[in-house]
Amino acid sequence: MDDVDAVTQAVLTASRLLVAVSARSLAEVEERVTVPQFRMLVVLSTRGATKLVALADLLQVAPSTAMRMVDRLIAAGLADRRPNPDNRRETLLQLTEEGRRIVEDVTARRRAEIAAIVERLRPTERLALIEALNAFNQAGAEPAVPTVDDSQPHPLGWVADVAVTHGPDSS
């Protein structure tokens, strides 16, 4: 096995672990929010009030799919609509306080579980992991997430996965 294959295998194994951590972090809200809906909540959390077309583009779904997802989030009390102050013909979508709380709670659970895993590594392994993951993220053009002190929840980087894994009609 060459080094590209070995790295690919290691990254696939790590991604399986991270997907499991993500799934566990969503377990408390899974009856209320699907993974694609949660991704929409995260996008609204990080971007603020957003037009439907922009939201659909960010999630790589059709506007009609995004609208169905938004309607379900509004019905659940997690998002709402308001007129765009710059153009009254447009509507902006935004999180409610309850939607914001769900994103913060899930993010905190995910961060805590990842921290517990990282704590089991030796300090030299942690440094090597930081270097390797920073290089990997840079090669994949993934922006860094905010630090724990930053008040913004971090993006999950699931845009393409949500659209591909769950199809355009999932919500």
Secondary structure, 3 states (H helix, E strand, C coil): CCHHHHHHHHHHHHHHHHHHHHHHHHHHHCCCCCHHHHHHHHHHHHHCCEEHHHHHHHHCCCHHHHHHHHHHHHHCCCEEEEEECCEEEEEEEEECHHHHHHHHHHHHHHHHHHHHHHHCCCHHHHHHHHHHHHHHHHHCCCCCCCCCCCCCCCCCCCHHHHHHHHCCCCC
